[in-house]
Amino acid sequence: MYGTYLRRELAGRRKQTIIVAAGLGVAIALVIIVNSLSAGVRDAQAQALESVYGVGTDLTVTGATTAPGAGGGPQFEFEDGEGETSDGTTSLSQSRLMADRVRGTLDASTLATVASLDGVSGASGALSLTNTTFSGEMPDMSQMGQPGEGGEPPARGPDGAGGSAFDIQSFTVLGIDPSAVSVGPLSAVTLQDGRALGTDDVGQNVVLVDATYAAANALAVGGTIDVGGTAMQIVGVVASTSNEADTAANVYLPLDVAQALSGVGDVISTVYVQADSADAIATVQAELAGALPDATVSSQADLASSVSGSLSSASSLITNLGTWLSVIVLAVAVLLAVLFTISGVSRRTREFGTLKAIGWSNGRVVGQVAGESFVQGLIGGVVGLVLGLAGVLAINIVSPTISTATSTATEATTQTGPGGGGMGGFGGPPAAQAATDVVLSAPLTPAVIVAAIGLAVAGGLIAGAFGGWRAARLSPAEALRSVG
C-alpha cells in the first residue's frame, strides 16, 4: 500500500522529482570530483617530495635558516704559480665542497638525541653539500698593464678579448650514513648498476651517482668523479623509485668522508626520522620541537606546503575554490529541495486534508512526505554518482601534467668578465629551482562514493523533514474548507 502510493505520487510529480534529483546530482558530482582531485594533488605532492624526503621518513629535523646573504658563496683562492701557463694565458681549475648557505647545520650529537625519544623507531643523519668547480683562463696581467708605443692602450689578452673567461660547474652532494639507509633519501631510490653503499664503505672514497646526472656527464660504475678536489670511485648508479620524481642529490658518499672533504667538522644538516606509527607522528614532532628548540622540525604536510609551481596552484585552487564551491552548491541544492517539497505540500492541501479525515495520523503523513523526499535524494545520489564517475574518468584519461619546483640543485653557469681581477672571491652560482613534471590523477575511493550518496540521501531527508512538518500542521477541517 505504502509503496504503491509512494510510486504513484512520485510519478505524478515527475517535474519536481527531476528538478530535485538533478540539483542534488550536480552537487554530489562536484563533491566527488573535488574530493578525487584533492586526493590526486596529495598523491602528487607525495611524489614530488618522495625522493627528497624518503619513503620510510615521517619527519625531518634541519638547522635553522640563516639570514639572507649570510655566508656568501665558495671562495676560490689560487697561489702564485698555480695552474698551467701557455702563450701568456694561465689555465686554472679548483673545486670547493660547501655546506648549504641557506640552512644551518646541526651537531652530530643531535642524531643520538632524536633516536632516544619515545615513539622514534629509526633515524639517520645526512649532510647536504654543493660541489662547485671553477675552471677558466686568465691572461698575464703583467703583459696587459703596460701602455703601447705613443701612449697607445695596453695590449689585449691573448684571446683578443682583453679579459678572462671562466666556468662554474656545480652538482649536489649528500653525505649519508651507509649503515642506516632504510630511513631517508636512499630509501626512495633503486640501484640501476653496481652496488649500494654498505658499512664497509665508512671512510672510503666511494660514491653513488644519480642515473640522470651520470648519463648527462658520461659517468659509469668503475669510473671516478672529482668531489672537493678528490677523485672518488663510482661504485653504483641509482634512480628514483618514482618515474615522476628525481633523486635527492646528484652524488651520494659516506657521511664521514663528506664531513672531512668539506671541512665542516662533525656536523649534519638533516636528521630523517621514522615514527613507530602514523598516529605517533604528531606526538614525536612535538617532542622533537621541545628537545631541539633551535632546529626546524617538519612533517610531510609541512614540506608539501613548500612545493611551488603549478602543483601548488592546483592545491590552492582545489582547497579554496573547489571545496567552498562544493559546499555552496550542495547547500543550494538542499535548499531547493526543501523549497520544492514545502511548495508541493502547500499544493496538496486537499489531498492531505482528505487523508487525515479518513484516519491518517500525522506520523503517517510525515512518513509519506519523507519517503518521497528520500527517494528523490536517492535518485539524485545515483545521478551524481554517474556524473562524478564520468568526470573522474575524463580527468584520468586526459592525465593533465603539472609542474613542481623545489630549491634543491644548482646549475652550471658560464661567465666572462673583463680584466680578470683577483683570484679570490669567485662566488658559486645561485641556487636553481629543480622542476619536475607530475601527472595528476583523480583516484576514487569507496569512502568518497558512500559519503556522496549519503549526502544526497541526507539532503532528501532534510527536505522531507521540513515538508512533513508543514504537512503535519494542516488541520483536516481547514484543508477541506479550502477546497470549496
C-alpha positions as CSV (number, residue, x, y, z in Angstrom):
1,M,0.0,0.0,0.0
2,Y,2.7,2.5,1.1
3,G,5.0,1.6,-1.8
4,T,2.2,1.8,-4.4
5,Y,1.1,5.2,-3.1
6,L,4.7,6.4,-3.0
7,R,5.3,5.3,-6.6
8,R,2.1,7.0,-7.9
9,E,2.9,10.3,-6.1
10,L,6.4,10.4,-7.5
11,A,5.2,9.6,-11.0
12,G,2.5,12.3,-10.7
13,R,5.1,14.9,-9.6
14,R,7.7,14.0,-12.2
15,K,8.8,17.6,-12.8
16,Q,9.5,18.2,-9.1
17,T,11.3,14.9,-8.8
18,I,13.6,15.6,-11.8
19,I,14.5,19.1,-10.6
20,V,15.3,18.0,-7.0
21,A,17.2,14.9,-8.2
22,A,19.1,16.9,-10.8
23,G,20.1,19.6,-8.3
24,L,21.3,17.1,-5.8
25,G,23.0,15.1,-8.6
26,V,25.1,18.1,-9.8
27,A,26.1,18.9,-6.2
28,I,27.1,15.3,-5.4
29,A,29.1,15.0,-8.7
30,L,31.0,18.2,-7.8
31,V,31.8,16.8,-4.3
32,I,33.1,13.6,-5.9
33,I,35.3,15.3,-8.4
34,V,36.7,17.8,-5.9
35,N,37.5,15.1,-3.3
36,S,39.1,12.9,-6.0
37,L,41.2,15.8,-7.3
38,S,42.2,16.7,-3.8
39,A,43.4,13.1,-3.2
40,G,45.3,13.3,-6.6
41,V,47.0,16.5,-5.5
42,R,48.1,15.0,-2.2
43,D,49.5,12.0,-4.1
44,A,51.3,14.3,-6.5
45,Q,52.8,16.2,-3.6
46,A,53.9,13.0,-2.0
47,Q,55.6,12.0,-5.3
48,A,57.3,15.4,-5.6
49,L,58.7,15.1,-2.1
50,E,59.4,11.3,-2.2
51,S,62.9,11.5,-3.4
52,V,64.0,14.3,-1.0
53,Y,62.1,13.0,2.0
54,G,62.4,9.2,1.7
55,V,59.7,6.6,1.6
56,G,60.2,5.5,5.2
57,T,60.5,9.0,6.6
58,D,57.8,10.7,8.7
59,L,59.7,13.8,10.0
60,T,62.8,15.7,9.3
61,V,65.0,17.8,11.6
62,T,67.1,20.6,10.0
63,G,69.1,23.5,11.1
64,A,67.6,27.0,11.4
65,T,67.5,29.2,8.4
66,T,70.4,31.7,8.2
67,A,69.9,35.4,7.5
68,P,69.7,36.4,3.8
69,G,73.1,37.0,2.3
70,A,75.0,35.3,5.2
71,G,77.9,33.0,4.4
72,G,78.5,34.1,0.8
73,G,79.5,31.6,-1.9
74,P,82.5,29.4,-2.3
75,Q,85.8,31.2,-2.3
76,F,88.4,30.3,-4.8
77,E,92.0,31.3,-3.9
78,F,94.9,30.5,-6.2
79,E,98.5,30.7,-5.2
80,D,101.2,32.2,-7.3
81,G,102.4,29.9,-10.0
82,E,99.3,27.7,-9.7
83,G,97.9,26.4,-13.0
84,E,99.4,25.9,-16.4
85,T,100.6,28.9,-18.4
86,S,100.8,28.9,-22.2
87,D,101.1,31.8,-24.6
88,G,100.5,34.3,-21.8
89,T,97.4,32.6,-20.5
90,T,97.1,30.6,-17.3
91,S,94.5,27.8,-17.1
92,L,93.1,27.3,-13.6
93,S,90.8,24.7,-12.1
94,Q,89.7,24.3,-8.5
95,S,86.8,22.6,-6.6
96,R,85.1,23.5,-3.4
97,L,82.7,21.4,-1.4
98,M,80.5,23.7,0.7
99,A,77.5,23.3,3.0
100,D,74.1,24.9,2.3
101,R,74.4,28.6,2.6
102,V,70.7,29.0,3.5
103,R,70.2,26.2,6.1
104,G,72.4,25.9,9.2
105,T,74.0,22.7,10.3
106,L,73.4,20.5,13.4
107,D,75.9,19.0,15.7
108,A,76.2,15.2,15.1
109,S,75.0,14.5,18.6
110,T,71.6,15.6,17.5
111,L,71.1,12.3,15.9
112,A,71.5,10.5,19.2
113,T,69.1,12.9,20.9
114,V,66.5,12.2,18.2
115,A,66.9,8.4,18.3
116,S,66.5,8.4,22.1
117,L,63.0,9.9,22.1
118,D,59.9,7.8,22.7
119,G,58.0,7.0,19.5
120,V,61.0,7.1,17.2
121,S,61.6,3.8,15.5
122,G,64.5,4.9,13.3
123,A,66.7,7.9,12.5
124,S,69.6,8.7,10.1
125,G,71.7,11.8,9.6
126,A,72.8,13.4,6.3
127,L,75.0,16.3,5.3
128,S,73.8,18.3,2.2
129,L,76.6,19.9,0.3
130,T,77.3,21.6,-3.1
131,N,80.4,20.8,-5.1
132,T,81.4,23.9,-7.2
133,T,84.2,23.7,-9.7
134,F,85.9,26.8,-11.1
135,S,87.8,26.5,-14.3
136,G,88.9,29.1,-16.7
137,E,91.7,31.0,-18.4
138,M,93.3,34.2,-17.0
139,P,95.6,36.5,-19.1
140,D,99.0,37.5,-17.9
141,M,98.3,40.7,-16.0
142,S,101.9,41.9,-16.3
143,Q,101.6,42.0,-20.1
144,M,98.3,43.9,-20.0
145,G,99.3,46.7,-17.7
146,Q,102.0,48.3,-19.9
147,P,100.9,51.0,-22.4
148,G,101.9,50.6,-26.0
149,E,104.1,52.9,-28.1
150,G,103.0,56.5,-28.4
151,G,100.7,56.1,-25.4
152,E,98.5,53.5,-27.1
153,P,96.1,51.5,-24.9
154,P,97.5,48.4,-23.2
155,A,97.9,45.2,-25.2
156,R,94.9,43.0,-25.2
157,G,94.9,39.5,-23.8
158,P,95.9,36.5,-25.9
159,D,92.3,35.8,-26.8
160,G,91.8,39.3,-28.1
161,A,89.1,40.0,-25.5
162,G,91.3,41.8,-23.0
163,G,89.7,39.8,-20.2
164,S,89.1,36.4,-18.6
165,A,86.7,33.6,-19.3
166,F,85.7,31.0,-16.7
167,D,83.0,28.4,-16.0
168,I,81.4,27.5,-12.6
169,Q,80.0,24.0,-12.7
170,S,78.0,22.7,-9.7
171,F,76.4,19.5,-8.5
172,T,74.7,18.5,-5.3
173,V,76.3,16.1,-2.9
174,L,74.7,14.2,0.0
175,G,76.7,12.6,2.8
176,I,74.8,9.7,4.3
177,D,75.4,7.0,6.9
178,P,76.0,3.8,4.9
179,S,74.7,1.7,7.8
180,A,71.4,3.5,8.1
181,V,69.8,3.8,4.6
182,S,66.4,2.4,5.4
183,V,65.3,5.9,6.5
184,G,65.9,9.0,4.4
185,P,66.5,9.8,0.7
186,L,68.2,6.5,-0.2
187,S,65.1,4.6,0.8
188,A,63.5,6.3,-2.2
189,V,66.0,5.1,-4.8
190,T,66.6,1.9,-6.7
191,L,70.0,0.6,-7.8
192,Q,70.4,0.6,-11.5
193,D,74.0,-0.5,-11.8
194,G,76.9,-1.5,-9.5
195,R,76.3,-1.9,-5.8
196,A,74.9,0.1,-2.9
197,L,76.9,1.7,-0.1
198,G,77.4,-0.5,3.0
199,T,79.0,-0.4,6.4
200,D,82.4,-1.3,4.9
201,D,82.4,1.9,2.9
202,V,82.7,4.1,6.0
203,G,85.8,6.3,5.5
204,Q,86.2,5.2,1.8
205,N,86.4,7.5,-1.2
206,V,83.4,5.8,-2.9
207,V,80.2,7.4,-4.3
208,L,76.8,6.6,-5.8
209,V,75.7,8.7,-8.7
210,D,72.2,9.6,-9.8
211,A,71.4,7.9,-13.1
212,T,70.2,11.1,-14.9
213,Y,73.4,13.0,-13.8
214,A,75.5,10.1,-14.8
215,A,74.0,9.9,-18.3
216,A,74.4,13.7,-18.8
217,N,78.1,13.6,-17.8
218,A,79.2,10.3,-19.2
219,L,79.8,8.7,-15.8
220,A,79.7,5.0,-15.1
221,V,80.4,2.4,-12.5
222,G,84.2,1.9,-12.2
223,G,85.0,5.5,-13.2
224,T,85.8,8.5,-11.0
225,I,84.3,11.8,-10.2
226,D,86.0,14.8,-8.6
227,V,84.4,15.8,-5.3
228,G,86.1,18.6,-3.4
229,G,89.3,18.1,-5.3
230,T,89.4,14.4,-4.5
231,A,88.9,11.6,-7.1
232,M,86.1,9.4,-5.9
233,Q,85.4,6.0,-7.3
234,I,81.8,5.4,-8.6
235,V,80.5,2.1,-7.2
236,G,76.9,2.4,-8.1
237,V,74.3,4.3,-10.2
238,V,70.8,4.9,-8.6
239,A,67.5,6.2,-9.8
240,S,64.3,7.4,-8.1
241,T,61.7,4.7,-7.4
242,S,59.1,7.1,-8.9
243,N,59.1,7.9,-12.6
244,E,57.9,11.4,-11.8
245,A,60.4,12.4,-9.1
246,D,64.2,13.0,-9.2
247,T,66.6,11.7,-6.5
248,A,67.6,13.9,-3.6
249,A,71.2,14.6,-4.9
250,N,73.5,14.1,-7.8
251,V,76.1,12.3,-5.8
252,Y,76.0,10.3,-2.5
253,L,79.0,9.4,-0.4
254,P,79.8,8.3,3.2
255,L,78.9,10.9,5.8
256,D,82.4,10.9,7.4
257,V,84.1,11.4,4.1
258,A,81.7,14.3,3.2
259,Q,82.5,15.9,6.6
260,A,86.2,15.6,6.0
261,L,86.2,16.9,2.4
262,S,84.1,19.9,3.2
263,G,86.0,20.7,6.4
264,V,82.7,21.5,8.3
265,G,83.6,19.2,11.2
266,D,81.4,16.7,13.0
267,V,78.0,18.1,11.8
268,I,75.0,17.1,9.8
269,S,72.4,19.2,8.0
270,T,69.3,16.9,8.3
271,V,68.0,14.1,10.5
272,Y,65.4,11.8,8.9
273,V,63.0,10.4,11.5
274,Q,60.7,7.4,11.3
275,A,57.9,7.2,13.9
276,D,56.5,4.0,15.4
277,S,53.2,4.6,13.7
278,A,51.2,7.2,11.8
279,D,49.3,8.1,15.0
280,A,52.6,8.9,16.8
281,I,53.9,11.4,14.2
282,A,52.3,14.5,15.8
283,T,53.5,13.5,19.3
284,V,57.0,12.8,18.1
285,Q,57.0,16.1,16.2
286,A,56.1,17.9,19.4
287,E,58.8,16.0,21.4
288,L,61.4,16.9,18.8
289,A,60.4,20.6,18.9
290,G,60.8,20.6,22.6
291,A,64.1,18.8,22.7
292,L,65.6,20.8,19.8
293,P,64.3,24.3,20.1
294,D,66.8,25.8,17.7
295,A,66.1,23.3,15.0
296,T,63.3,23.1,12.4
297,V,61.1,20.0,12.7
298,S,58.9,19.3,9.6
299,S,56.4,16.7,8.6
300,Q,55.4,15.7,5.1
301,A,52.5,18.0,5.3
302,D,54.8,20.9,6.2
303,L,57.1,20.2,3.4
304,A,54.2,19.8,0.9
305,S,53.3,23.4,1.5
306,S,56.7,24.4,0.2
307,V,56.2,22.8,-3.2
308,S,55.9,25.5,-5.8
309,G,54.9,25.5,-9.4
310,S,51.5,24.7,-10.9
311,L,51.1,21.9,-8.3
312,S,51.0,24.5,-5.6
313,S,48.4,26.4,-7.7
314,A,46.3,23.3,-8.2
315,S,46.4,22.6,-4.5
316,S,45.3,26.1,-3.6
317,L,42.6,26.1,-6.2
318,I,41.1,22.8,-5.0
319,T,41.5,23.6,-1.3
320,N,40.0,27.0,-1.5
321,L,37.8,27.4,-4.6
322,G,36.8,23.8,-5.1
323,T,35.9,23.0,-1.5
324,W,33.9,26.1,-1.0
325,L,32.2,25.7,-4.3
326,S,31.2,22.2,-3.4
327,V,29.8,23.3,-0.1
328,I,27.8,26.2,-1.6
329,V,26.4,24.1,-4.5
330,L,25.4,21.3,-2.0
331,A,23.7,23.9,0.3
332,V,21.8,25.4,-2.6
333,A,20.7,22.0,-3.9
334,V,19.4,21.1,-0.4
335,L,17.7,24.4,-0.1
336,L,16.0,24.0,-3.4
337,A,14.8,20.5,-2.4
338,V,13.4,21.9,0.8
339,L,11.6,24.7,-1.0
340,F,10.2,22.4,-3.7
341,T,9.0,20.0,-1.1
342,I,7.3,22.6,1.0
343,S,5.7,24.1,-2.1
344,G,4.5,20.7,-3.1
345,V,2.9,20.2,0.3
346,S,1.1,23.5,0.1
347,R,-0.4,22.5,-3.3
348,R,-1.5,19.2,-1.8
349,T,-3.7,20.7,1.0
350,R,-6.8,19.0,-0.2
351,E,-5.0,15.6,-0.5
352,F,-3.6,15.7,3.0
353,G,-6.8,17.1,4.5
354,T,-8.7,14.1,3.0
355,L,-6.1,11.6,4.2
356,K,-6.4,13.0,7.7
357,A,-10.2,13.0,7.5
358,I,-10.2,9.3,6.7
359,G,-7.9,8.5,9.6
360,W,-4.3,9.1,8.6
361,S,-2.2,10.1,11.6
362,N,0.4,13.0,11.5
363,G,3.2,10.4,11.6
364,R,1.9,8.6,8.6
365,V,1.6,11.9,6.6
366,V,5.1,12.9,7.6
367,G,6.3,9.4,6.6
368,Q,4.7,9.8,3.2
369,V,6.4,13.1,2.5
370,A,9.7,12.0,3.9
371,G,9.6,8.8,1.9
372,E,9.0,10.8,-1.3
373,S,11.9,13.1,-0.5
374,F,14.1,10.1,0.4
375,V,13.6,8.5,-3.0
376,Q,14.2,11.9,-4.7
377,G,17.5,12.2,-2.8
378,L,18.5,8.6,-3.6
379,I,17.8,9.3,-7.3
380,G,19.9,12.4,-7.0
381,G,22.7,10.4,-5.5
382,V,22.7,7.9,-8.3
383,V,22.7,10.7,-10.9
384,G,25.5,12.5,-9.0
385,L,27.5,9.3,-8.8
386,V,27.2,8.7,-12.6
387,L,28.2,12.3,-13.3
388,G,31.0,12.2,-10.8
389,L,32.4,9.0,-12.2
390,A,32.3,10.4,-15.7
391,G,34.2,13.5,-14.6
392,V,36.8,11.4,-12.7
393,L,37.2,9.2,-15.8
394,A,37.7,12.2,-18.0
395,I,40.4,13.6,-15.8
396,N,42.2,10.3,-15.6
397,I,42.0,9.9,-19.4
398,V,43.4,13.4,-20.0
399,S,46.0,12.9,-17.3
400,P,47.0,16.6,-17.0
401,T,50.7,17.2,-16.3
402,I,51.6,19.8,-13.7
403,S,55.0,21.1,-12.6
404,T,56.6,21.2,-9.3
405,A,59.7,23.1,-8.2
406,T,61.9,22.9,-5.1
407,S,65.1,24.8,-4.4
408,T,67.5,21.9,-4.5
409,A,70.0,21.8,-7.2
410,T,72.4,24.3,-8.8
411,E,73.1,24.5,-12.5
412,A,76.2,25.3,-14.4
413,T,76.9,28.9,-15.4
414,T,79.5,30.4,-17.7
415,Q,80.8,33.9,-17.1
416,T,83.1,36.2,-19.0
417,G,84.5,39.2,-17.2
418,P,86.8,42.0,-18.3
419,G,90.1,42.4,-16.6
420,G,90.1,39.2,-14.6
421,G,90.6,40.9,-11.2
422,G,92.0,38.9,-8.2
423,M,91.9,35.2,-7.7
424,G,89.7,35.1,-4.6
425,G,86.1,35.7,-4.1
426,F,84.5,34.0,-7.1
427,G,81.1,33.1,-5.8
428,G,79.2,29.9,-6.7
429,P,76.1,30.0,-8.9
430,P,72.8,30.9,-7.4
431,A,70.5,28.1,-6.3
432,A,68.2,27.0,-9.1
433,Q,64.7,25.7,-9.0
434,A,64.6,22.0,-9.8
435,A,61.5,21.4,-11.8
436,T,59.7,18.1,-12.1
437,D,56.6,17.2,-14.1
438,V,53.9,15.2,-12.3
439,V,50.9,13.5,-13.9
440,L,47.8,14.5,-11.9
441,S,45.2,11.7,-11.4
442,A,41.9,11.6,-9.6
443,P,41.7,8.5,-7.5
444,L,38.3,7.3,-6.4
445,T,37.8,5.6,-3.1
446,P,34.8,3.7,-1.8
447,A,34.6,6.2,1.1
448,V,34.0,9.1,-1.3
449,I,31.2,7.2,-3.1
450,V,29.5,6.2,0.2
451,A,29.8,9.8,1.5
452,A,28.4,11.3,-1.7
453,I,25.3,9.0,-1.7
454,G,24.9,9.7,2.0
455,L,24.9,13.4,1.4
456,A,22.3,13.1,-1.3
457,V,20.1,10.9,0.9
458,A,20.6,13.3,3.8
459,G,19.6,16.2,1.6
460,G,16.4,14.4,0.7
461,L,15.6,13.6,4.3
462,I,16.1,17.2,5.3
463,A,13.7,18.3,2.6
464,G,11.3,15.6,3.7
465,A,11.5,16.7,7.4
466,F,10.6,20.3,6.5
467,G,7.8,19.2,4.1
468,G,6.5,16.7,6.7
469,W,6.4,19.3,9.4
470,R,4.4,21.6,7.1
471,A,2.0,18.8,6.2
472,A,1.5,17.7,9.9
473,R,0.4,21.2,10.7
474,L,-2.5,21.1,8.3
475,S,-5.9,20.9,10.0
476,P,-8.3,18.5,8.2
477,A,-11.3,20.9,8.6
478,E,-9.3,23.9,7.3
479,A,-7.9,21.8,4.5
480,L,-11.4,20.6,3.4
481,R,-12.9,24.2,3.7
482,S,-10.1,25.5,1.5
483,V,-11.3,23.2,-1.3
484,G,-14.8,24.6,-1.6
